[in-house]
């Protein structure tokens, strides 16, 4: 424990001090903060004013992070289950008991059905480079366990861009201030990427045209700075791009010189786009033909022109094709020529390429994490999963096909360990719960996926109670299981130094000492862009069979409405804050929004209880009618914990667990549901 106490800057000696750190949330903004500490207790947390993107401001949820650290509901001791799974009936035990019991159970499984019967499950509950998984990865590689494709989010967008760009480098998002056309494509920037919004407004004040393409009338779509909101039917984006390219070709607005010098496959793409005139695209997308033509002309002529997209558009079975389409569009007009032109996507590839990560280790078998329910319930697996170790994730809420996930977690023969800060819906099903530190209590190196700044997070205070960092927990497990590889005993500082020990040019000069002094550093990305091969253009195909209830793979005659589950609530954008009373709205029911026409067809009036259902589950929710919702679409927001809802279930009880090719991100938005008046009495507490 000494290294963490030392890192806390001796704040327990009666004088106040400021400790610099960085946000761990799975968010593109990756803010840097300053924590004021006195007598070993945090007094305040504020955004770092010298950080170019944070600029002194934190988001509404992180403004309450200190309350979360000192929340009376924090888990501060190891726990052992004594009641039925799901009851959250636990008794405290010592760390010695918890580590011994866990290591002994895992050892018996290794000696019995084999190490592949052990499955670790984690995602981006923290996106710090070491607490996210360096030590955990080393531990499970040594065990020889099964693994998951950590692809529930992000990888489909990566693959679609990589199909065109090779290594999918995008432009620096800060360069959008130089753009004169910005298309925010399927991304709710004002809410989910709020620290980029000042860059967008700066461009707007300099004369840029701002366009939002989205099926949902988001906070960004309604912003006064937005010149045009193009509301598109979900999943039809490829048809829109094809029609735009057809207009560009017809009106000689393509950049032949750029296409010849920097791309291959233009003729193939051109031919396929010719099959999608704007009039046909209007019938498919719901976007008027004259709007499609305006959008194409604007993108080609008001330069520099850029598309900003992140991960919202990828959650379809054909999400890879969609991202491939929007990546090809800037090449057709030669937008990449200009500073502020091209595609602004996740910057994670820069950090992934530069940091000195451990080499990958081949696992005996790998499962898509979106299919957790199926994996846990599959009686034909040989061997079946006997142990589940969860950290940095709450799959009982975040994973699709929620009822299957919970059925798997309920198995009495499944040994489940959850490393957590709070009694989440997943932790309720654990056999052993291990208390984890928060970002203000441990060391980490924090890369970003929305800008070019690397940050060092120093712990501001000692760990509360008996909580431990993820890294220390896996060190203790490795020791208890007799693993002797020195890499499993490295300290957190050694892990950070190891990641920085890279010869990559964009990390040159970024050292432990420099980060310790300032807390952050910009990657060396100024100057010429990375060398890239010719952009690979190719034919686009509109996947019509996945876009409407008459042709949809996942549709059913009784479920003719497409379900979208966006992050919409300003106080919690993900499930991590969905269990906090300080962040929850007054109502425990997230509600279902639908178009008045769809409601009238079903005899539904606003404010009454309705059932949203498909073959995976049913939710009883309050109907909210809005003309902002497209006909044929219903919206149930994501983020509510099951245990905070009347039915103990949330929107992922309905969502589609399929992933394109088994490797892509979950197709949450290719989910079809029916809506009917509730058969039970309305809940008086809603």
Secondary structure, 3 states (H helix, E strand, C coil): CHHHHHHCCCCCCCCCEEEEEECCCCCCCCCEEEEEEECCEEEEEEECCCCCCCCCCCCCCHHHHHHHHCCCCCCCCCEEECCCCCCCCEEECCHHHHHHHHHHHHHHHHHCCCHHHEEEEECCCCCCCHHHHHHHHHHHHHHCCEEEECCCCCHHHHHHHHHHHCCCCCCCHHHHHHCCEEEEECCCHHHHCHHHHHHHHHHHHCCCEEEEEECCCCCCCCCCCCCEEEECCCCCHHHHHHHHHHHHHHCCCCCHHHHHHHEECHHHHHHHHCCCCHHHHHHHHCCCHHHHHHHHHHHHHCCCEEEECCCHHHCCCCHHHHHHHHHHHHHHHCHHHCCCCEEECCCHHHHHHHCCCCCCCCCCCEEEHHHHHHHHHCCCCCCCCCEEEEECCCHHHHCCCHHHHHHHHCCCCCEEEEEECCCCCCHHHCCEEEEECCHHHCCEEECCCCCCEEEEECCCCCCCCCCECHHHHHHHHHHHCCCCCHHHHCCHHHHHHHHHCCCCHHHCCCCHHHHHHHCEEECCCCCCCCCCCCEECCCCCCCHHHCCCCCCCCCECCECEEEECCCCCCCCCCHHHCCCCCCCCCCCCCCEEECHHHHHHCCCCCCCEEEEEECCEEEEEEEEECCCCCCCEEECCCCCCHHHCCCCCCHHHCCCCCEHHHCCCECCCCEEEEEEECCCCCCCCC
